[in-house]
Amino acid sequence: MNIEEYKEQYKKDQAVGALSIEKRLKQVYGNLEPRFYSPQVMSFQGGEEPIDGVAVFDVNGYHHLVSYGMSHLYYSEESAGAEFSKWGFEFSFRVKPVKEDEGEDPFWVIQLMNNLGRFVNETKVWFEEYQFLPLGGPIRADSDTDIVGIAFVKDDDLDEIDTPHGKVIFLQMVGLNSEQLKRLENNSTKEEIMTVLNEIKSVNPKFVTEL
């Protein structure tokens, strides 16, 4: 898509990229309505949070959270027809509810997405499939969980989309326990990361993180 086609098809007040994400979510979840959380001040308004929104779906006993903000969400002539939309991905995370939260959504996951988003924006180092990251402690600060790292894998359901601003891959964060993280720190090859992820998938096909 060239700039002229882009200008002809879209209006300046349209959230072009966000609509592409929303379309993909509807393809996967149909009429299932997510809860949607946004910061008080959006990034384009000068807000400090890199993630402008997170959709939370309730599916088969777990929450599925999907970010809006690591790709270009809004009308952008400069981004029309690019290979990748901004950083080229959005975060995805599946997590089982914690009884102690008494039905409250996992806002700590939204904070984690924002922390990782800030890291990418500041360092210009983006995440890709088959990478892993030690978190320096429990994935949830107020928990004694043994999930202390994450690996990235393409979300099987959301996969990737082509948007007017370029490709967007939905990268699912997969929780790693201390033993799995140590294995990857001792052998950080792509092959070992894939091995660990395949082991997790064999017993947990959707990569649902449980604290």
TASUL-V232900 format. One record per backbone hydrogen bond with DSSP energy under -0.5 kcal/mol. NH is the residue of the N-H (numbers start at 1). CO is the residue of the C=O. E is the energy in kcal/mol with one decimal. If there is no record, write none. Layout:
nh co e
NH CO E
NH CO E
//
This chain:
nh co e
6 2 -2.3
7 3 -2.9
8 4 -1.8
9 5 -1.9
10 6 -2.4
14 11 -1.9
16 14 -1.5
17 73 -0.6
18 73 -1.9
19 15 -2.4
20 16 -1.2
21 17 -1.8
22 18 -2.7
23 19 -2.2
24 20 -1.8
25 21 -2.4
26 22 -2.1
27 23 -1.8
28 24 -1.6
29 25 -3.2
30 26 -2.1
32 29 -2.3
35 56 -2.3
37 54 -2.2
42 40 -0.5
45 42 -1.3
46 43 -1.8
47 42 -2.6
52 50 -0.6
52 68 -1.8
53 68 -1.2
54 37 -1.9
55 66 -2.6
56 35 -2.9
57 55 -0.5
57 64 -2.6
59 57 -0.7
59 62 -3.0
62 59 -2.0
63 95 -3.1
64 57 -2.7
65 63 -0.5
65 93 -3.1
66 55 -2.1
67 91 -2.4
68 53 -2.3
73 71 -0.6
75 14 -1.3
79 76 -1.1
80 76 -0.6
80 77 -0.8
81 164 -2.6
82 79 -2.0
85 167 -2.1
86 84 -0.9
87 70 -2.1
88 85 -3.0
90 169 -2.1
92 171 -2.2
93 65 -2.1
94 173 -0.5
95 63 -2.3
96 209 -2.4
97 61 -0.6
101 98 -1.9
102 99 -1.8
104 101 -1.9
107 105 -2.1
109 106 -1.6
110 106 -0.9
111 107 -2.0
112 108 -2.2
113 109 -2.6
114 110 -2.2
115 111 -2.6
116 112 -2.5
117 113 -2.4
118 114 -2.6
119 115 -1.9
120 116 -2.1
121 117 -2.6
122 118 -2.5
123 119 -2.6
124 120 -2.2
126 124 -0.6
130 152 -3.1
131 128 -0.8
133 150 -3.0
135 148 -2.5
139 147 -2.7
141 139 -0.5
143 140 -1.8
148 146 -1.0
148 176 -2.0
149 176 -1.3
150 133 -2.2
151 174 -2.0
152 131 -2.5
153 172 -2.0
155 170 -3.1
159 155 -2.8
161 168 -2.7
163 161 -0.6
163 166 -1.9
166 163 -2.0
167 83 -2.7
168 161 -2.6
169 88 -2.3
170 159 -2.5
171 90 -2.6
171 169 -0.9
172 153 -3.4
172 170 -0.7
173 92 -3.0
174 151 -2.9
176 149 -3.1
178 146 -0.8
181 177 -2.7
182 178 -2.2
183 179 -1.9
184 180 -1.8
185 181 -2.3
186 182 -1.9
187 183 -1.4
193 189 -2.1
194 190 -2.6
195 191 -2.0
196 192 -2.6
197 193 -2.5
198 194 -2.4
199 195 -2.0
200 196 -2.1
201 197 -2.7
202 198 -1.7
203 199 -0.6
203 200 -1.1
204 200 -1.6
207 204 -2.3
209 94 -3.1
209 207 -0.6
//
